[in-house]
Amino acid sequence: MTQSVSKQAEGVLDANYVNAEELPWFPFFGTEVKLCKVNAISGQFIAIMKAPPGIQFPPHVHHGIVIVYTVQGQWKYIEHDWTAKEGDVVYEPAASLHTLIVPADQEQDAILMTVIDGAMEFRGEKDEIIYMLNWREAVRLYEDHCKEHNLEIIDIGQR
């Protein structure tokens, strides 16, 4: 098979390849995250999350649509009676509120591939906003982690 040169129309961005093995895991609310791609124009970001058995995220609201693909393990929202397992896809409409948990009796981490449009608003015990995550904050967390551990900062923006 021969490799051809892309024939994108002028001004149209081409496909981007992300080698996730080159990206570091960084801590986030008791999980680990790899930030794979951000789009500063749309506010979308793509991340892989590794969540250990027994972890519970704070309740959170998404300002935009979120799509979650379960790569490994199982997880659920305490507000629902379903459990997502390997190969399942969860579609979350904007403004939905939920609390992610990984079953404590699970032997492996849950690994989730997420496509997030807009911000995530984490809530405290009194429903107050305790933290806001958007693409810009995700990049800050990634870059701070790389600087702290003397790791190369790889361009994860839209090229």
Secondary structure as UniProt FT lines:
FT   TURN            10..11
FT   HELIX           20..22
FT   STRAND          26..28
FT   TURN            29..30
FT   STRAND          31..38
FT   TURN            40..42
FT   STRAND          44..51
FT   TURN            53..54
FT   STRAND          60..62
FT   STRAND          66..72
FT   STRAND          74..77
FT   TURN            78..79
FT   STRAND          84..85
FT   TURN            86..87
FT   STRAND          89..92
FT   TURN            94..95
FT   STRAND          97..98
FT   STRAND          100..101
FT   TURN            104..105
FT   STRAND          110..117
FT   STRAND          120..123
FT   TURN            125..126
FT   STRAND          129..133
FT   HELIX           135..148
FT   TURN            149..150
//
